[in-house]
Amino acid sequence: MSNSLESFGTHGEAWDLETLAIRGGRTPDPTTGAILTPIVQSTTYVNEAVGKHKGHTYSRASNPTVSALESALGALEGAPPAVCYSTGLAAITGLFLSLLRSGDHVVVSDVVYGGTVRLLNIVLEPLGISASCVDTSDPGAVAAAIGPRTRLVFIETPANPTLKLTDIESVARVCRAKGVKLAVDNTFLTPVLLRPLDLGADIALYSTTKYIEGHNATVGGSITTRDEALNERLRLFRKSVGSIQAPFEAWLTLKGLKTLPLRIREHSRSARRIAEWLEQHPAVERVLYPGLASFPQTALAAGLGELSGGFFGGIVSFEVRGGVEAGVRVMNAVRLCSLAENLGATETLITHPVSMTHGDVPREQRERAGITDGLIRLSVGLESPADIIADLARALESAARKPDSGGVDRAARKELKPRPSAAAVVGGV
Ligand SMILES: Cc1ncc(COP(=O)(O)O)c(C=O)c1O
Protein backbone atom coordinates (compact mmCIF):
# COMPACT_ATOMS: atom_id res chain seq x y z
CA MET A 1 0.00 0.00 0.00
CA SER A 2 1.37 3.42 -0.87
CA ASN A 3 1.58 6.05 1.84
CA SER A 4 0.38 8.83 -0.43
CA LEU A 5 -2.93 10.65 -0.42
CA GLU A 6 -4.53 7.95 -2.54
CA SER A 7 -7.76 6.35 -1.45
CA PHE A 8 -7.02 3.46 0.91
CA GLY A 9 -8.64 0.19 0.06
CA THR A 10 -8.82 0.84 -3.66
CA HIS A 11 -5.74 -1.13 -4.66
CA GLY A 12 -7.46 -4.48 -4.64
CA GLU A 13 -5.83 -5.71 -1.42
CA ALA A 14 -7.65 -8.56 0.31
CA TRP A 15 -7.80 -6.96 3.74
CA ASP A 16 -9.24 -8.56 6.83
CA LEU A 17 -12.32 -6.98 8.33
CA GLU A 18 -10.34 -5.40 11.17
CA THR A 19 -8.26 -3.54 8.59
CA LEU A 20 -11.23 -2.70 6.39
CA ALA A 21 -13.12 -1.21 9.34
CA ILE A 22 -10.26 1.25 9.94
CA ARG A 23 -8.86 1.79 6.45
CA GLY A 24 -11.44 0.58 3.93
CA GLY A 25 -12.67 3.23 1.50
CA ARG A 26 -11.09 6.01 3.56
CA THR A 27 -9.12 8.81 1.93
CA PRO A 28 -6.92 11.35 3.72
CA ASP A 29 -8.16 14.90 3.15
CA PRO A 30 -6.66 15.96 -0.21
CA THR A 31 -6.27 19.62 0.80
CA THR A 32 -4.54 19.17 4.19
CA GLY A 33 -3.51 15.53 4.43
CA ALA A 34 -5.61 15.15 7.59
CA ILE A 35 -5.92 11.41 8.14
CA LEU A 36 -9.57 11.78 9.18
CA THR A 37 -12.10 13.20 6.77
CA PRO A 38 -13.08 16.60 8.21
CA ILE A 39 -16.64 17.44 9.18
CA VAL A 40 -17.77 19.42 6.18
CA GLN A 41 -20.47 21.51 7.78
CA SER A 42 -21.64 23.31 4.67
CA THR A 43 -25.01 23.49 2.98
CA THR A 44 -23.74 24.35 -0.45
CA TYR A 45 -20.62 24.22 -2.62
CA VAL A 46 -19.41 27.00 -4.86
CA ASN A 47 -19.45 26.16 -8.57
CA GLU A 48 -16.35 27.12 -10.57
CA ALA A 49 -18.59 27.85 -13.56
CA VAL A 50 -22.08 26.89 -14.62
CA GLY A 51 -22.21 23.08 -14.65
CA LYS A 52 -18.67 22.77 -13.22
CA HIS A 53 -18.28 21.64 -9.60
CA LYS A 54 -16.15 19.31 -7.50
CA GLY A 55 -18.76 16.57 -7.06
CA HIS A 56 -21.02 18.11 -4.41
CA THR A 57 -23.70 20.72 -4.98
CA TYR A 58 -26.04 20.77 -1.97
CA SER A 59 -25.91 18.71 1.23
CA ARG A 60 -29.39 17.20 0.79
CA ALA A 61 -27.97 15.40 -2.27
CA SER A 62 -24.47 14.60 -0.97
CA ASN A 63 -21.91 15.80 1.55
CA PRO A 64 -18.19 14.97 1.66
CA THR A 65 -18.26 13.61 5.23
CA VAL A 66 -21.32 11.49 4.48
CA SER A 67 -19.66 10.27 1.26
CA ALA A 68 -16.61 9.23 3.30
CA LEU A 69 -18.84 7.14 5.58
CA GLU A 70 -20.57 5.65 2.53
CA SER A 71 -17.25 4.58 0.99
CA ALA A 72 -16.12 3.04 4.29
CA LEU A 73 -19.36 1.09 4.76
CA GLY A 74 -19.37 -0.09 1.13
CA ALA A 75 -15.75 -1.27 1.40
CA LEU A 76 -16.66 -3.34 4.43
CA GLU A 77 -18.99 -5.46 2.28
CA GLY A 78 -17.11 -5.44 -1.03
CA ALA A 79 -19.74 -3.12 -2.48
CA PRO A 80 -19.97 0.36 -3.99
CA PRO A 81 -20.42 3.20 -1.48
CA ALA A 82 -23.42 2.62 0.77
CA VAL A 83 -26.33 5.08 0.92
CA CYS A 84 -26.58 6.74 4.34
CA TYR A 85 -29.72 8.10 5.94
CA SER A 86 -30.69 10.25 8.91
CA THR A 87 -31.99 7.18 10.82
CA GLY A 88 -32.33 3.44 10.35
CA LEU A 89 -36.04 3.89 9.82
CA ALA A 90 -35.35 6.50 7.12
CA ALA A 91 -33.23 3.82 5.39
CA ILE A 92 -36.09 1.30 5.57
CA THR A 93 -38.51 3.95 4.29
CA GLY A 94 -36.10 4.86 1.49
CA LEU A 95 -35.83 1.23 0.46
CA PHE A 96 -39.59 0.58 0.48
CA LEU A 97 -40.43 3.78 -1.40
CA SER A 98 -37.70 3.15 -3.98
CA LEU A 99 -38.90 -0.37 -4.78
CA LEU A 100 -42.66 -0.38 -4.18
CA ARG A 101 -45.61 1.27 -5.90
CA SER A 102 -49.31 1.31 -5.11
CA GLY A 103 -50.63 -2.23 -5.63
CA ASP A 104 -47.28 -3.83 -4.81
CA HIS A 105 -46.70 -6.33 -2.03
CA VAL A 106 -43.84 -7.02 0.37
CA VAL A 107 -43.14 -10.15 2.41
CA VAL A 108 -41.74 -9.37 5.87
CA SER A 109 -40.40 -11.60 8.68
CA ASP A 110 -43.08 -12.17 11.33
CA VAL A 111 -40.66 -10.87 13.96
CA VAL A 112 -39.08 -7.52 13.10
CA TYR A 113 -38.31 -4.22 14.79
CA GLY A 114 -41.63 -2.62 15.84
CA GLY A 115 -40.97 0.58 13.88
CA THR A 116 -40.89 -1.44 10.64
CA VAL A 117 -44.34 -2.83 11.41
CA ARG A 118 -45.63 0.68 12.23
CA LEU A 119 -44.19 2.02 8.95
CA LEU A 120 -45.98 -0.72 7.01
CA ASN A 121 -49.27 -0.19 8.85
CA ILE A 122 -49.56 3.55 9.07
CA VAL A 123 -47.58 4.84 6.09
CA LEU A 124 -47.37 2.20 3.38
CA GLU A 125 -50.75 0.51 3.68
CA PRO A 126 -52.65 3.79 3.08
CA LEU A 127 -50.47 4.25 -0.03
CA GLY A 128 -51.78 0.92 -1.36
CA ILE A 129 -48.70 -1.17 -0.52
CA SER A 130 -49.60 -4.40 1.25
CA ALA A 131 -47.44 -6.61 3.45
CA SER A 132 -47.59 -10.24 4.59
CA CYS A 133 -45.85 -11.13 7.84
CA VAL A 134 -44.44 -14.61 7.33
CA ASP A 135 -42.32 -17.08 9.26
CA THR A 136 -39.25 -16.51 7.09
CA SER A 137 -37.34 -19.25 8.93
CA ASP A 138 -39.43 -21.51 6.64
CA PRO A 139 -38.33 -20.84 3.01
CA GLY A 140 -41.45 -22.74 1.82
CA ALA A 141 -43.64 -20.20 3.62
CA VAL A 142 -41.74 -17.38 1.91
CA ALA A 143 -42.24 -19.01 -1.52
CA ALA A 144 -45.96 -19.47 -0.80
CA ALA A 145 -46.38 -15.84 0.26
CA ILE A 146 -44.81 -14.41 -2.92
CA GLY A 147 -47.51 -13.33 -5.37
CA PRO A 148 -47.53 -11.62 -8.78
CA ARG A 149 -47.19 -8.13 -7.19
CA THR A 150 -44.51 -9.06 -4.64
CA ARG A 151 -41.42 -6.93 -5.26
CA LEU A 152 -39.46 -7.40 -2.06
CA VAL A 153 -38.79 -9.85 0.75
CA PHE A 154 -37.56 -8.06 3.88
CA ILE A 155 -36.06 -10.15 6.66
CA GLU A 156 -34.45 -9.52 10.01
CA THR A 157 -32.10 -12.13 11.47
CA PRO A 158 -31.65 -12.48 14.42
CA ALA A 159 -34.98 -10.70 14.76
CA ASN A 160 -35.74 -7.99 17.27
CA PRO A 161 -36.57 -8.91 20.07
CA THR A 162 -36.95 -12.74 20.11
CA LEU A 163 -33.74 -13.37 18.10
CA LYS A 164 -35.57 -15.70 15.73
CA LEU A 165 -33.25 -16.74 12.89
CA THR A 166 -33.78 -16.94 9.14
CA ASP A 167 -31.44 -18.74 6.75
CA ILE A 168 -30.45 -16.03 4.27
CA GLU A 169 -29.10 -18.42 1.61
CA SER A 170 -32.30 -20.48 1.44
CA VAL A 171 -34.54 -17.42 1.24
CA ALA A 172 -32.20 -15.85 -1.35
CA ARG A 173 -32.66 -18.96 -3.54
CA VAL A 174 -36.43 -18.63 -3.31
CA CYS A 175 -36.26 -14.91 -4.14
CA ARG A 176 -33.97 -15.43 -7.13
CA ALA A 177 -36.24 -18.13 -8.54
CA LYS A 178 -39.23 -15.80 -8.20
CA GLY A 179 -37.45 -12.65 -9.44
CA VAL A 180 -37.99 -10.79 -6.16
CA LYS A 181 -35.37 -8.72 -4.34
CA LEU A 182 -34.18 -9.78 -0.89
CA ALA A 183 -33.28 -7.21 1.78
CA VAL A 184 -31.75 -8.15 5.13
CA ASP A 185 -31.90 -5.86 8.14
CA ASN A 186 -28.48 -6.89 9.49
CA THR A 187 -28.44 -4.38 12.34
CA PHE A 188 -27.96 -7.01 15.08
CA LEU A 189 -24.91 -8.82 13.64
CA THR A 190 -23.31 -6.22 11.33
CA PRO A 191 -21.03 -7.25 8.42
CA VAL A 192 -18.45 -8.39 10.97
CA LEU A 193 -20.52 -11.44 11.94
CA LEU A 194 -22.78 -11.88 8.90
CA ARG A 195 -22.47 -10.69 5.30
CA PRO A 196 -25.87 -10.89 3.63
CA LEU A 197 -24.61 -9.83 0.18
CA ASP A 198 -22.16 -12.77 0.15
CA LEU A 199 -25.06 -15.09 0.98
CA GLY A 200 -27.18 -14.00 -1.98
CA ALA A 201 -29.15 -11.06 -0.59
CA ASP A 202 -29.52 -8.00 -2.81
CA ILE A 203 -29.59 -5.45 -0.02
CA ALA A 204 -28.04 -5.19 3.45
CA LEU A 205 -29.62 -2.57 5.67
CA TYR A 206 -28.41 -1.14 9.00
CA SER A 207 -29.54 1.10 11.75
CA THR A 208 -26.04 2.55 12.25
CA THR A 209 -27.48 3.97 15.49
CA LYS A 210 -26.71 0.55 16.98
CA TYR A 211 -23.39 -1.34 16.77
CA ILE A 212 -21.88 0.50 13.81
CA GLU A 213 -21.66 3.87 15.61
CA GLY A 214 -21.93 2.01 18.86
CA HIS A 215 -21.65 4.73 21.52
CA ASN A 216 -25.25 5.94 21.99
CA ALA A 217 -24.23 9.18 20.29
CA THR A 218 -26.04 9.28 16.95
CA VAL A 219 -29.03 8.04 14.99
CA GLY A 220 -28.41 6.92 11.43
CA GLY A 221 -29.06 4.28 8.81
CA SER A 222 -27.41 2.80 5.74
CA ILE A 223 -28.10 0.55 2.79
CA THR A 224 -25.44 -1.45 0.96
CA THR A 225 -26.07 -3.09 -2.40
CA ARG A 226 -23.96 -4.32 -5.29
CA ASP A 227 -26.81 -3.44 -7.67
CA GLU A 228 -25.55 -0.13 -9.17
CA ALA A 229 -28.95 0.80 -10.65
CA LEU A 230 -30.65 0.31 -7.27
CA ASN A 231 -27.88 2.31 -5.56
CA GLU A 232 -28.58 5.23 -7.95
CA ARG A 233 -32.32 4.94 -7.40
CA LEU A 234 -31.90 4.98 -3.61
CA ARG A 235 -29.83 8.18 -3.90
CA LEU A 236 -32.43 9.82 -6.13
CA PHE A 237 -35.24 8.94 -3.68
CA ARG A 238 -33.18 10.08 -0.70
CA LYS A 239 -32.59 13.44 -2.37
CA SER A 240 -36.27 13.66 -3.28
CA VAL A 241 -37.57 13.00 0.22
CA GLY A 242 -34.66 14.69 2.03
CA SER A 243 -33.46 11.96 4.38
CA ILE A 244 -29.66 12.08 4.12
CA GLN A 245 -27.38 11.62 7.15
CA ALA A 246 -25.97 14.80 8.75
CA PRO A 247 -22.18 15.44 8.52
CA PHE A 248 -21.38 15.43 12.24
CA GLU A 249 -23.32 12.19 12.73
CA ALA A 250 -21.51 10.69 9.73
CA TRP A 251 -18.14 11.71 11.24
CA LEU A 252 -18.98 10.13 14.60
CA THR A 253 -20.13 6.99 12.80
CA LEU A 254 -16.84 6.82 10.85
CA LYS A 255 -15.05 6.98 14.20
CA GLY A 256 -17.23 4.29 15.77
CA LEU A 257 -16.88 1.99 12.77
CA LYS A 258 -13.13 1.61 13.33
CA THR A 259 -13.61 -0.44 16.49
CA LEU A 260 -16.71 -2.34 15.33
CA PRO A 261 -14.94 -5.73 14.91
CA LEU A 262 -13.41 -5.47 18.38
CA ARG A 263 -16.61 -4.26 20.00
CA ILE A 264 -19.07 -6.73 18.44
CA ARG A 265 -16.93 -9.70 19.45
CA GLU A 266 -16.62 -8.41 22.99
CA HIS A 267 -20.37 -7.68 23.14
CA SER A 268 -20.90 -11.27 21.97
CA ARG A 269 -18.54 -12.79 24.56
CA SER A 270 -20.21 -10.92 27.40
CA ALA A 271 -23.71 -11.67 26.09
CA ARG A 272 -22.99 -15.40 25.98
CA ARG A 273 -21.64 -15.33 29.52
CA ILE A 274 -24.66 -13.39 30.80
CA ALA A 275 -27.12 -15.61 28.88
CA GLU A 276 -25.54 -18.71 30.46
CA TRP A 277 -25.72 -17.10 33.90
CA LEU A 278 -29.37 -16.07 33.43
CA GLU A 279 -30.30 -19.56 32.24
CA GLN A 280 -29.19 -21.16 35.49
CA HIS A 281 -30.83 -18.50 37.71
CA PRO A 282 -33.85 -19.90 39.58
CA ALA A 283 -35.88 -16.69 39.06
CA VAL A 284 -35.53 -16.85 35.27
CA GLU A 285 -38.16 -18.71 33.24
CA ARG A 286 -36.48 -18.78 29.80
CA VAL A 287 -33.57 -17.20 27.96
CA LEU A 288 -33.37 -16.59 24.22
CA TYR A 289 -29.84 -16.37 22.82
CA PRO A 290 -28.69 -18.18 19.65
CA GLY A 291 -25.40 -19.13 21.32
CA LEU A 292 -27.17 -21.27 23.94
CA ALA A 293 -27.71 -25.00 23.39
CA SER A 294 -31.34 -24.44 24.48
CA PHE A 295 -32.05 -21.99 21.62
CA PRO A 296 -35.11 -23.38 19.78
CA GLN A 297 -33.67 -23.16 16.23
CA THR A 298 -30.68 -25.45 16.85
CA ALA A 299 -29.70 -26.10 13.22
CA LEU A 300 -30.02 -22.47 12.14
CA ALA A 301 -28.02 -21.33 15.16
CA ALA A 302 -25.26 -23.84 14.32
CA GLY A 303 -25.21 -22.57 10.72
CA LEU A 304 -24.96 -18.98 11.94
CA GLY A 305 -22.15 -19.92 14.31
CA GLU A 306 -20.15 -21.34 11.40
CA LEU A 307 -20.50 -18.10 9.45
CA SER A 308 -19.85 -15.79 12.40
CA GLY A 309 -16.89 -17.59 13.96
CA GLY A 310 -19.02 -18.63 16.92
CA PHE A 311 -20.16 -15.11 17.84
CA PHE A 312 -23.90 -14.42 18.17
CA GLY A 313 -24.10 -10.71 18.94
CA GLY A 314 -24.85 -8.78 22.08
CA ILE A 315 -28.61 -9.11 22.53
CA VAL A 316 -30.14 -11.50 25.05
CA SER A 317 -33.88 -11.74 25.68
CA PHE A 318 -35.39 -13.39 28.74
CA GLU A 319 -38.48 -13.79 30.88
CA VAL A 320 -38.53 -14.01 34.63
CA ARG A 321 -40.77 -16.29 36.69
CA GLY A 322 -43.86 -14.48 37.91
CA GLY A 323 -44.68 -13.10 34.47
CA VAL A 324 -45.05 -9.52 33.51
CA GLU A 325 -45.25 -8.05 37.03
CA ALA A 326 -42.01 -9.70 38.10
CA GLY A 327 -40.36 -8.64 34.81
CA VAL A 328 -41.36 -5.02 35.33
CA ARG A 329 -39.97 -5.15 38.89
CA VAL A 330 -36.61 -6.39 37.54
CA MET A 331 -36.46 -3.60 34.93
CA ASN A 332 -37.30 -1.02 37.60
CA ALA A 333 -34.68 -2.41 39.99
CA VAL A 334 -31.54 -2.39 37.81
CA ARG A 335 -28.93 0.31 38.54
CA LEU A 336 -25.99 -0.27 36.20
CA CYS A 337 -28.12 -1.44 33.28
CA SER A 338 -30.12 1.53 31.95
CA LEU A 339 -33.82 1.21 31.22
CA ALA A 340 -33.82 2.66 27.70
CA GLU A 341 -34.78 1.99 24.08
CA ASN A 342 -31.55 1.73 22.10
CA LEU A 343 -29.29 -1.31 21.64
CA GLY A 344 -25.83 -2.10 20.38
CA ALA A 345 -23.85 0.51 22.28
CA THR A 346 -21.21 0.60 24.99
CA GLU A 347 -23.74 1.02 27.83
CA THR A 348 -25.86 -2.00 28.78
CA LEU A 349 -29.50 -1.18 28.11
CA ILE A 350 -32.53 -3.07 29.34
CA THR A 351 -35.75 -2.71 27.38
CA HIS A 352 -39.33 -3.83 27.77
CA PRO A 353 -40.32 -4.44 24.10
CA VAL A 354 -44.09 -4.53 24.70
CA SER A 355 -44.24 -1.04 26.21
CA MET A 356 -41.25 0.41 24.35
CA THR A 357 -39.82 -0.74 20.99
CA HIS A 358 -42.77 -2.95 19.97
CA GLY A 359 -45.59 -0.97 21.62
CA ASP A 360 -47.17 -0.20 18.25
CA VAL A 361 -47.25 -3.80 16.99
CA PRO A 362 -50.86 -5.05 17.27
CA ARG A 363 -51.24 -7.40 20.26
CA GLU A 364 -52.32 -10.45 18.16
CA GLN A 365 -49.27 -10.04 15.93
CA ARG A 366 -47.01 -9.70 18.97
CA GLU A 367 -48.45 -12.79 20.58
CA ARG A 368 -48.11 -14.82 17.38
CA ALA A 369 -44.47 -13.74 17.17
CA GLY A 370 -43.74 -14.74 20.78
CA ILE A 371 -43.24 -11.15 21.98
CA THR A 372 -44.82 -11.78 25.36
CA ASP A 373 -45.74 -9.09 27.89
CA GLY A 374 -43.03 -10.36 30.22
CA LEU A 375 -40.19 -10.41 27.68
CA ILE A 376 -37.11 -8.39 28.63
CA ARG A 377 -34.46 -7.44 26.05
CA LEU A 378 -30.94 -6.87 27.28
CA SER A 379 -28.42 -5.15 25.03
CA VAL A 380 -25.19 -6.22 26.66
CA GLY A 381 -22.70 -3.37 26.71
CA LEU A 382 -18.95 -3.27 27.18
CA GLU A 383 -18.86 -2.80 30.94
CA SER A 384 -17.37 -5.67 32.93
CA PRO A 385 -19.72 -8.65 32.52
CA ALA A 386 -19.19 -9.38 36.23
CA ASP A 387 -20.63 -5.97 37.09
CA ILE A 388 -23.60 -6.49 34.77
CA ILE A 389 -24.25 -9.89 36.34
CA ALA A 390 -24.03 -8.39 39.85
CA ASP A 391 -26.58 -5.74 38.88
CA LEU A 392 -28.95 -8.31 37.39
CA ALA A 393 -28.52 -10.60 40.41
CA ARG A 394 -29.49 -7.80 42.77
CA ALA A 395 -32.45 -6.75 40.56
CA LEU A 396 -33.72 -10.35 40.29
CA GLU A 397 -33.44 -10.78 44.03
CA SER A 398 -35.21 -7.54 44.86
CA ALA A 399 -37.92 -8.34 42.29
CA ALA A 400 -38.54 -11.66 44.02
CA ARG A 401 -39.48 -9.71 47.18
CA LYS A 402 -42.93 -8.37 46.42
CA PRO A 403 -43.15 -4.63 47.17
CA ASP A 404 -45.82 -3.34 49.61
CA SER A 405 -47.70 -1.75 46.72
CA GLY A 406 -48.34 -5.24 45.34
CA GLY A 407 -45.92 -5.15 42.44
CA VAL A 408 -46.27 -3.05 39.29
CA ASP A 409 -46.87 0.63 40.01
CA ARG A 410 -49.68 2.51 38.35
CA ALA A 411 -47.54 4.13 35.66
CA ALA A 412 -46.12 0.78 34.62
CA ARG A 413 -49.60 -0.78 34.43
CA LYS A 414 -50.77 2.04 32.16
CA GLU A 415 -47.77 1.45 29.86
CA LEU A 416 -48.68 -2.21 29.48
CA LYS A 417 -52.14 -1.50 28.10
CA PRO A 418 -52.48 -2.16 24.39
CA ARG A 419 -52.24 1.03 22.40
CA PRO A 420 -55.62 2.34 21.21
CA SER A 421 -55.13 2.25 17.45
CA ALA A 422 -52.24 2.47 15.06
CA ALA A 423 -53.37 5.83 13.68
CA ALA A 424 -53.62 7.41 17.13
CA VAL A 425 -50.20 6.31 18.23
CA VAL A 426 -47.48 8.81 19.03
CA GLY A 427 -45.48 6.83 21.58
CA GLY A 428 -43.07 3.92 21.18
CA VAL A 429 -39.96 4.42 19.08
C1 LIG B 1 -33.34 -4.12 13.78
C2 LIG B 1 -33.64 -2.65 13.69
N1 LIG B 1 -33.77 -2.09 12.48
C3 LIG B 1 -34.03 -0.77 12.35
C4 LIG B 1 -34.20 0.04 13.45
C5 LIG B 1 -34.52 1.50 13.26
O1 LIG B 1 -33.38 2.26 13.43
P1 LIG B 1 -33.37 3.77 13.95
O2 LIG B 1 -33.80 3.76 15.38
O3 LIG B 1 -31.96 4.19 13.73
O4 LIG B 1 -34.34 4.53 13.11
C6 LIG B 1 -34.07 -0.51 14.73
C7 LIG B 1 -34.23 0.34 15.93
O5 LIG B 1 -34.29 -0.15 17.04
C8 LIG B 1 -33.78 -1.90 14.86
O6 LIG B 1 -33.64 -2.49 16.05
The ligand as an SDF file (V2000), in Angstrom:
LIG
                    3D

 16 16  0  0  0  0  0  0  0  0999 V2000
  -33.3380   -4.1190   13.7800 C   0  0  0  0  0  0  0  0  0  0  0  0
  -33.6380   -2.6530   13.6900 C   0  0  0  0  0  0  0  0  0  0  0  0
  -33.7660   -2.0910   12.4780 N   0  0  0  0  0  0  0  0  0  0  0  0
  -34.0320   -0.7680   12.3510 C   0  0  0  0  0  0  0  0  0  0  0  0
  -34.2040    0.0360   13.4510 C   0  0  0  0  0  0  0  0  0  0  0  0
  -34.5240    1.4960   13.2630 C   0  0  0  0  0  0  0  0  0  0  0  0
  -33.3800    2.2560   13.4330 O   0  0  0  0  0  0  0  0  0  0  0  0
  -33.3680    3.7690   13.9500 P   0  0  0  0  0  0  0  0  0  0  0  0
  -33.8020    3.7590   15.3750 O   0  0  0  0  0  0  0  0  0  0  0  0
  -31.9640    4.1920   13.7260 O   0  0  0  0  0  0  0  0  0  0  0  0
  -34.3400    4.5260   13.1070 O   0  0  0  0  0  0  0  0  0  0  0  0
  -34.0690   -0.5120   14.7340 C   0  0  0  0  0  0  0  0  0  0  0  0
  -34.2340    0.3370   15.9260 C   0  0  0  0  0  0  0  0  0  0  0  0
  -34.2940   -0.1500   17.0380 O   0  0  0  0  0  0  0  0  0  0  0  0
  -33.7760   -1.8990   14.8560 C   0  0  0  0  0  0  0  0  0  0  0  0
  -33.6410   -2.4880   16.0480 O   0  0  0  0  0  0  0  0  0  0  0  0
  1  2  1  0
  2  3  1  0
  2 15  2  0
  3  4  2  0
  4  5  1  0
  5  6  1  0
  5 12  2  0
  6  7  1  0
  7  8  1  0
  8  9  2  0
  8 10  1  0
  8 11  1  0
 12 13  1  0
 12 15  1  0
 13 14  2  0
 15 16  1  0
M  END
$$$$
